[in-house]
Amino acid sequence: MKINLHKLPLAAACAATLLLAACGGGSSSSTADPIPPVVPPPATTLSGTAAVGAPISGSVVAIDSKGKVSTAVSTGAGGAFTVDVAGMTAPFFLSITGTSGGKQVTLNSIATAAGQTVNITPLTDLIVSTASGQPGGTALATVCAPVANTVSAACTAALAAAATQQRLDAAVAAVVAMIKPINTGNTNPLTGAFVANGTGMDAVLDQILVAPAEAQGAMATVTLIATNSALGSVTLPAAAGGAPTIPAATPPSDADLAKATAAATVLPEIRACMASLSALYPKTGFVVPSAAAVSPFIDDTFNMGTAVGKADIVSALSSADQAAHAGLTIEALGLSSVSMQPLSADEIATLTSASSTSTTRVADFIGNRLGAGATAITFTSGKPSSAWVQLRIGTDAGMLNWKLVKTGDTSGCAGGWKLAGSGHLDMHMNARIQRSLDAAGTASFAREWAAHVELDTVLQENPAVNKIDVRGPGLTTFGDFQIPGTAGSKLQLILPATGYTHMRVADSNGAASTFYNNAEAIQSCQDLASLPANTPGLGAGTACIDETKVAPGKIYVWTLKTPNGAVSAFPFQINAVPLSKAFAKANQASLFATLTSITPAKLSSIPAAALLDGAVTFHYTQSATYGSKMDNCGLYLFNGATPVLNAEQNAVGQETSCTFTTSGLNTLASNVADPAQSGASLFKFTGPVTSGGLWLTTIVLGNQASSGQPYPN
C-alpha cells in the first residue's frame, strides 16, 4: 500500500477538529465555537501590613458601605493580616485594635475594592482622617464600634466621604508629598506592600512622628523625629465631613535631611543591641547571666534617680531574685518624640511659676524643649551620639523612655550602644481595667489611671519630699470637669497612710482623698459623672481625668516637692488608656484570664499558722486574640471585715498557673509579724478566716486587666 504523504496534514487537521464535516471535502464549511475566556472569581479579601514602625499585634475588622462588619482576624508575623470581605460591599474601612510592643494602638485605613493591598499605619490613619474630614484613631473607631454586627449611620457617612475618589486621591497625594524626602522607595503608604522589618516604608514610619488631630478644627502634623522638622500638616474642618486645609508639604533642609539619614541607622542598631541583651535570657536552657555578661550593655553614666546607678541595674539583671528570668526581653519600640531628660532648674521654675496663666504648661514645656533643639537624638560631628528610645521590658504594661549612648565599646552591642537609664525615679502611669465576678458569675467593671510610686523610692531621691504634683493632658477635678471650658489642674500625690507603701491621691485641698481612700489611682471624670450624686466621698475637689483629652503617647510631668518647694521634675509618657467598659464587657474572654481550678479547692483548706509557700495554686487559661500575658495573681483573706492576709504573686511568664511563694511575692500584708524585720510580715496567717477572694491580672492592650472573684469556702 502506497502512503500519500501530502494528505497527512489534512488528516491531522480532521482529528484536531474532532471530525468536523468540512474535513471530508466538498463545498460546505464550518468553524469551531470560540472558547470563552477564563474569568477569575471576584476577590473576597483585603490584605496588608499593620505597623507603627514595629509591627502591631491585634485584631482587624473591615466595615463596608452598608455598615456590615467582617469577622475579626488577628495579625500574624510582622503585622500581616488578611480580612475576609466576602458578601460585603465596597468601599471598606479597616480598623485595628492592638499593641505594638505593649503600646496601645487604634488605627484606621480604607480600601475602595476587595482584592486590594491596604496597610494600617499612622499614615493611613492620617489619610482616612483627611479624606473624611474628622478625627481618626480611637475617635473614628468609637464612631464605628459595631452593635449587633452593624455600625452607626455616622460611620457609613464617614466612609462615604472618605472614599469619594477626589477626596481620597487628595489625601493620599498630600501624605505622599509629606514623606517624599525620606520615602526613597516611593512606596504608596496606603496600598504599597511592605514588611515591618525596619526597611522601606517601615523605616519611614520609624523616622517620623504623626501627631493626629484629636478634634474638629485641630491640626495633625508629621515631623522628623531626629530634627523635629515639619514635613506637613492637615487642619480638620470645623464640622465632620467638611474640607480640610492641606498646605503644601515643607521639605526639610539639606542639613536636617542629612541628620535624618544618619539617624535612620539608630533604631536598627539599638534593636539589634537589645536583641543581643535579651539573648542572655533564653526561654529554654536559661542560666542566670553573670554581672560580667550584663555589664557591657550598661553605660557608666546609667542613672535611675539619685540612688540607682550602673551597679544596681547590673545586679538586677544578673539576679534571679530581681529581674533575671527565662524569656526576659528588652525591646526598642521606637524613638521618643522629644528628649526625656529630667527638667532643668529653669524649666522647673517656668513649669511651676505661680505667675503663669498658661493652662497648657506641659505642652508649653514640650514646645519650648523642642524649640531649643532638645530632640530625641543628639549628634556629634553630624553623627548620632545619644538617643532617647521607647523601651518595653518583658510583658510589662508600661513603656519606658530611656537614654542610650553611642560608644566605641562593641563588646556588648555591635553598634556600640549602651543603656544610660531615664535619670529619674522608678514609677508608672498604667491603665487598668478591672472585672469583679460575684458568686453567681455576674460581672461588674471599673477603670483606673494609676500614678504609682513607692515611698521608699521617693525618699531615696530626697528624704524631705512630701508631695508630688503631676501635670498633663486631661487632669482635672470633678467640679471643674462639670463646668464647660474650665481649665485643668494638677494631680497631687501625698505621703501614704500607715500600713501603705505607695504615695496616695489627694483632693484639691491637698488632704487625703475621701473618695479614693488611700488609693494610688484616679478614675475617668466621665465614669464619676455616672455615679449617684450622694456617692460617699465624691465631691468637687475629687481628682479625675477627662478621657476625651487623653491618648496613648501623651506626656506628663512629675514634680517632686519638699515643704520648701520643688526639688526635681521629669517627663513621663503614657503608652495606653483604660479600655472602655463596653469593650471590656464585649471582649471578656479575650482580655481576662479564666480561672479553671484552685488548689486547695476550698478556702477552709488553706493551712493557718504555717508558711504558705507552695500551698496555693491558681490554674487558668488565656486568649491569644490580643496577646494576653500573665502579670500577677492575688490572694486576700478576711475575718469578717478585718483583713487577715493580702498577697500579690509575680506571675510573669507563668501563663497557665500561679503558685504562691515567699520569694515570688510582689507585696504582702498579713497579721503575722516577722521578728527578723521590723514592720514586715510573714507569709502566713492566724485564723479565723471567714471569707476570701482571688484575682488574676493579665497585660493586654497596654492595660493591666484584673479579674477578681470569691474563693469558695
Buried (B, 14 or more C-beta within 10 A) or exposed (E): EEEEEEEEEEEEEBEEBEEBEBBEEEEEEEEEEEEEEEEEEEBEBBBBBBBBBBBBBBBBBBBBBEBBBBEBBBBEEBBBBEBBBEEBEBBBBBBBBBBBBBBBBBBBBBBBEBBBBBBBBBBBBBBBBBBBBBBBBBBBBBBBBBEEEEBBEBBBBBBEBBBBEEBBEBBBEBBBBBBBBBBEEEBBBBBBBBBBEBBBBBBBBBBBBBBBBBEBEEBBBBBBBBBBBBBBBBBBBEEBBBEBEBEEBBBBEEEBBBBBBBBBEBBBBBBBBBBBBBEBBEEEEBEBBEEEBBBBBBBEBBBBBEBBBBEBBBBBBBBEEEBBBBBBBBBBBBBBBBBBBBBEEEBBEBBBEEEEEEEBBBBBBBEBBBEEEBBBBBBEEEEBEBBBBBBBBBBBBBBBBBBBBBBEEEEBBEBBBBBBBBBBBBBBBBBBBBBBBEEEEEBEBBBBBBBBBBBEBBBBBBEEBBBBBBBBBBBBBBBBBEEEEEEBBBBBBBBBEEEBEBBBBBBBEEEBBEBBEBBBBBBBBBBBEEEEEEEEEBBEBBBBBBBBBBBBBBBBBBBBBEEEEBBBBBBBBBBBBBBBBEBBBBBBEBBBBEBEEBBBEEBBEBEBEEEBBEBBBBBBEBBEBBBBBBBBBBBBBBBEEEBBBBBBBBBBBBBEBBBBBBEBBBEBBBBBEEEEEEEEBBBBBEEEBBBBBBBBBBBBBBBBBBBBBBBEE
